[in-house]
Amino acid sequence: MHRRIAHPVEVTLFSITVRDHVMVAHSFSGEVFGPAQRLHGATFVVDARFKRVELDQDNIVVDIGLATQELRAVLADLNYRNLDEVPEFAGINTSTEFLAKHIADRLADRVRAGALGVGAHGLSGIEVSLHESHVAWASYERDL
């Protein structure tokens, strides 16, 4: 009896990335965070990557202007805020990884609401990366 070996199907994706930044203050709970347990500031460079399998009818992934505008709007809710004082984040360590997911989920909400245009309904995923510095960053990727 011969077994068929299943080979993973490789999916090719188109993508565009838009960039902005956000400045926050926060503190962490837990010894693993060392001195970051104290209140400190962070400036993150934020990349939002929008993906799709096929280009839309205009041969684009998504309108870059709308993607930039919506990323800026999502970040505006966090910018110049002490995240320790945001009720939604009460008792949560707002780590770089956590914030990448939060931003990706808010962008996904905006895609579903139509804020990135009708063509954005064909998007297959979003990846958000928060760069803490030129040598360290964290990302979160989700399907749409």
SERO-4910 file (N, C-alpha, C, O; in steps of 0.05 Angstrom, whole numbers):
BEGIN
 pado doro    nc1    nc2    nc3   cac1   cac2   cac3    cc1    cc2    cc3    oc1    oc2    oc3
  Met    A     17    -23      0      0      0      0     18     25      0     36     28     17
  His    A     13     42    -19     28     67    -21     12     90     -8    -12     92    -11
  Arg    A     27    106      6     15    130     18     21    153      1     43    156    -10
  Arg    A      2    170     -2      7    195    -15     17    215      5      5    218     27
  Ile    A     38    228     -2     48    249     16     36    275      8     39    284    -15
  Ala    A     22    288     26     10    314     20     31    335     23     46    337     43
  His    A     33    351      2     51    374      3     35    399      8     14    403     -3
  Pro    A     45    416     26     30    440     31     28    457      6     46    459    -10
  Val    A      5    469      3      0    487    -19     12    514    -12      6    526      9
  Glu    A     29    524    -30     41    550    -25     22    571    -36     14    571    -59
  Val    A     16    590    -19     -1    612    -27     16    637    -31     32    644    -14
  Thr    A     12    649    -53     27    674    -60      9    697    -53    -15    697    -61
  Leu    A     20    717    -39      4    740    -31     16    766    -42     40    769    -43
  Phe    A     -1    784    -48      7    812    -53      4    826    -26    -12    819     -9
  Ser    A     20    847    -23     17    863      2     26    892     -3     42    898    -21
  Ile    A     16    909     14     26    937     17     29    942     46     15    930     63
  Thr    A     48    959     53     53    966     81     53    996     83     64   1011     67
  Val    A     39   1006    104     39   1034    111     51   1037    139     50   1018    155
  Arg    A     63   1060    144     78   1064    169     70   1090    182     63   1110    169
  Asp    A     69   1089    209     65   1113    226     80   1108    252     96   1089    254
  His    A     74   1124    272     87   1119    298     67   1128    320     48   1142    315
  Val    A     73   1118    344     56   1124    367     73   1127    391     93   1112    395
  Met    A     66   1146    409     81   1150    434     62   1144    457     41   1156    459
  Val    A     71   1127    475     55   1119    498     72   1119    523     96   1119    522
  Ala    A     58   1118    546     71   1112    571     56   1088    583     32   1084    578
  His    A     71   1071    597     59   1048    610     79   1036    630    102   1043    630
  Ser    A     69   1017    646     86   1002    664     77    973    662     55    967    652
  Phe    A     93    955    672     87    926    671     87    914    699    100    924    717
  Ser    A     72    893    702     72    877    726     87    851    721     82    838    701
  Gly    A    105    844    739    119    819    736    149    823    736    159    841    723
  Glu    A    163    807    751    192    809    753    207    807    727    228    818    724
  Val    A    195    792    708    208    789    682    213    815    668    231    817    651
  Phe    A    198    836    675    201    862    663    222    880    675    228    902    665
  Gly    A    234    872    697    255    887    710    247    916    714    226    922    725
  Pro    A    265    935    705    259    963    710    235    974    694    225    995    701
  Ala    A    226    959    674    202    968    660    176    965    676    155    971    667
  Gln    A    179    954    701    156    954    719    148    982    727    125    987    735
  Arg    A    168   1000    726    162   1028    732    150   1042    707    154   1032    685
  Leu    A    136   1063    711    125   1078    689    147   1088    671    167   1099    680
  His    A    144   1083    645    164   1092    625    150   1098    599    127   1090    595
  Gly    A    163   1112    582    153   1119    556    163   1101    534    185   1089    537
  Ala    A    148   1099    513    157   1083    489    147   1097    464    124   1106    463
  Thr    A    164   1098    445    156   1108    418    159   1085    399    182   1075    395
  Phe    A    138   1077    387    138   1054    369    134   1064    340    117   1080    335
  Val    A    151   1053    322    145   1056    294    126   1033    287    132   1010    294
  Val    A    104   1039    274     83   1019    269     80   1014    240     75   1033    224
  Asp    A     84    989    231     79    981    204     54    964    203     51    945    218
  Ala    A     36    971    185     12    955    180     13    944    152     13    960    132
  Arg    A     14    918    150     17    905    124    -10    892    117    -21    876    132
  Phe    A    -21    899     94    -47    889     84    -41    869     62    -26    875     44
  Lys    A    -54    845     63    -48    824     44    -73    814     30    -95    815     40
  Arg    A    -69    805      6    -90    792     -9    -78    773    -30    -56    776    -39
  Val    A    -94    753    -38    -85    733    -57    -85    744    -85    -66    740   -100
  Glu    A   -105    759    -92   -107    771   -119   -113    801   -116   -126    810    -97
  Leu    A   -102    816   -135   -107    845   -135   -137    851   -141   -150    834   -153
  Asp    A   -147    874   -132   -174    881   -137   -178    890   -166   -159    889   -182
  Gln    A   -202    899   -172   -208    908   -200   -191    931   -209   -189    936   -233
  Asp    A   -179    946   -191   -161    968   -198   -132    960   -198   -114    977   -201
  Asn    A   -127    934   -194    -99    923   -193    -83    934   -169    -59    939   -171
  Ile    A    -97    937   -146    -84    945   -122    -92    926    -99   -111    911   -101
  Val    A    -76    926    -78    -83    911    -54   -104    925    -38   -125    914    -32
  Val    A    -99    951    -33   -119    968    -19   -110    996    -24    -86   1001    -30
  Asp    A   -127   1015    -22   -121   1043    -25   -101   1052     -4   -107   1052     20
  Ile    A    -76   1058    -12    -55   1065      7    -63   1090     23    -57   1091     47
  Gly    A    -76   1109     11    -84   1133     26   -104   1126     48   -101   1136     70
  Leu    A   -124   1109     42   -143   1101     63   -129   1084     84   -136   1087    108
  Ala    A   -111   1067     76    -97   1050     96    -81   1067    115    -81   1063    139
  Thr    A    -67   1088    104    -52   1106    120    -70   1122    139    -64   1125    163
  Gln    A    -92   1131    129   -111   1147    145   -123   1130    167   -125   1139    190
  Glu    A   -130   1105    162   -142   1088    183   -122   1079    203   -128   1077    227
  Leu    A    -97   1074    195    -76   1068    215    -72   1092    233    -70   1088    258
  Arg    A    -71   1115    222    -68   1140    238    -91   1143    258    -86   1151    281
  Ala    A   -115   1137    249   -139   1139    267   -138   1119    290   -144   1126    312
  Val    A   -129   1095    284   -127   1074    305   -106   1083    325   -110   1080    349
  Leu    A    -83   1093    315    -61   1101    333    -69   1126    349    -59   1129    372
  Ala    A    -86   1143    339    -94   1167    353   -107   1160    380   -105   1176    399
  Asp    A   -121   1137    381   -133   1129    406   -113   1122    428   -120   1122    451
  Leu    A    -88   1117    420    -67   1109    438    -46   1131    443    -33   1131    463
  Asn    A    -43   1148    423    -21   1167    423    -22   1186    446    -43   1197    453
  Tyr    A      2   1191    459      5   1208    482    -13   1200    505    -22   1217    520
  Arg    A    -18   1174    508    -34   1165    530    -17   1148    549      2   1135    541
  Asn    A    -24   1149    575    -14   1130    594    -32   1106    593    -55   1108    603
  Leu    A    -23   1085    582    -40   1061    577    -49   1049    604    -69   1034    604
  Asp    A    -35   1054    625    -43   1044    652    -69   1057    660    -83   1046    678
  Glu    A    -76   1080    649   -101   1094    656   -124   1089    637   -146   1100    641
  Val    A   -120   1073    616   -141   1067    597   -158   1043    608   -147   1021    611
  Pro    A   -183   1048    614   -200   1027    626   -199   1000    611   -199    979    623
  Glu    A   -199   1002    584   -198    977    568   -174    960    574   -174    936    569
  Phe    A   -152    972    583   -127    957    588   -122    952    618   -100    944    626
  Ala    A   -142    957    635   -139    953    664   -129    925    670   -141    905    662
  Gly    A   -107    924    685    -96    898    694    -82    882    672    -75    859    677
  Ile    A    -77    894    649    -64    881    626    -36    892    622    -33    917    622
  Asn    A    -16    875    618     10    884    610      8    891    581      5    874    564
  Thr    A     11    917    575      8    926    547     36    924    533     48    943    525
  Ser    A     44    899    531     70    893    518     69    900    488     47    905    477
  Thr    A     92    900    476     93    906    447     76    886    432     62    893    413
  Glu    A     78    861    439     62    840    426     32    844    429     17    842    410
  Phe    A     24    851    453     -4    857    459    -14    880    442    -36    879    430
  Leu    A      2    901    441     -6    925    426     -7    920    396    -25    931    382
  Ala    A     10    903    386      9    895    357    -17    882    351    -30    888    331
  Lys    A    -26    864    369    -52    850    365    -75    870    367    -93    870    351
  His    A    -74    887    387    -95    907    391    -98    924    366   -121    929    356
  Ile    A    -76    934    355    -78    951    331    -88    935    307   -104    946    291
  Ala    A    -78    911    303    -87    894    281   -117    889    283   -132    890    263
  Asp    A   -127    883    307   -156    878    310   -172    903    305   -194    901    293
  Arg    A   -163    927    313   -177    952    307   -177    957    277   -198    966    266
  Leu    A   -155    952    263   -154    955    234   -174    936    221   -187    943    202
  Ala    A   -175    911    230   -194    892    219   -223    901    223   -239    898    205
  Asp    A   -229    913    246   -255    925    250   -261    946    229   -284    947    219
  Arg    A   -242    962    223   -245    984    203   -249    973    175   -264    984    159
  Val    A   -235    951    169   -238    938    142   -267    928    140   -281    933    121
  Arg    A   -276    914    161   -304    903    161   -325    925    159   -346    921    147
  Ala    A   -319    948    171   -338    971    171   -338    986    144   -355   1003    140
  Gly    A   -319    979    126   -318    992    100   -301   1017     99   -300   1030     78
  Ala    A   -286   1023    120   -270   1048    121   -247   1048    102   -236   1069     95
  Leu    A   -238   1024     92   -216   1023     73   -226   1018     45   -211   1011     27
  Gly    A   -252   1022     40   -264   1020     14   -274    992      8   -268    973     22
  Val    A   -291    990    -13   -303    965    -20   -283    944    -28   -286    921    -21
  Gly    A   -262    952    -42   -241    934    -51   -227    920    -28   -216    898    -31
  Ala    A   -227    932     -4   -214    921     19   -227    895     29   -216    881     45
  His    A   -252    891     21   -266    866     29   -252    841     18   -258    819     28
  Gly    A   -235    844     -2   -220    822    -13   -194    817      1   -179    798     -6
  Leu    A   -187    832     22   -163    828     37   -164    801     51   -185    793     61
  Ser    A   -141    787     52   -140    761     66   -127    763     93   -132    745    110
  Gly    A   -112    784     99    -99    786    125    -86    813    130    -82    829    112
  Ile    A    -79    817    155    -65    841    164    -43    832    182    -46    814    199
  Glu    A    -20    844    180      2    840    198     11    868    209     16    886    193
  Val    A     13    870    235     22    895    247     48    889    262     50    871    278
  Ser    A     68    906    257     94    904    271     98    930    286     95    952    275
  Leu    A    106    928    311    114    951    327    144    949    332    154    930    344
  His    A    158    969    322    187    970    325    194    986    350    189   1010    351
  Glu    A    205    973    370    214    987    394    239   1002    390    244   1023    402
  Ser    A    256    992    372    281   1005    365    290    994    338    275    980    325
  His    A    313   1002    329    323    992    303    332    963    305    339    951    284
  Val    A    333    951    329    342    923    331    321    904    343    326    880    345
  Ala    A    298    915    351    278    897    364    249    906    357    243    930    357
  Trp    A    233    886    350    205    892    344    188    867    348    199    845    351
  Ala    A    162    870    349    143    848    352    121    851    332    115    874    324
  Ser    A    110    829    323     89    829    303     65    812    311     68    793    327
  Tyr    A     42    818    299     19    801    302      6    799    274      2    820    261
  Glu    A     -1    775    266    -13    771    240    -40    757    244    -42    739    260
  Arg    A    -60    767    229    -86    755    231   -100    753    204    -94    769    186
  Asp    A   -118    734    201   -134    731    178   -157    750    179   -165    760    200
  Leu    A   -168    756    156   -192    772    154   -215    755    143   -237    765    140
***
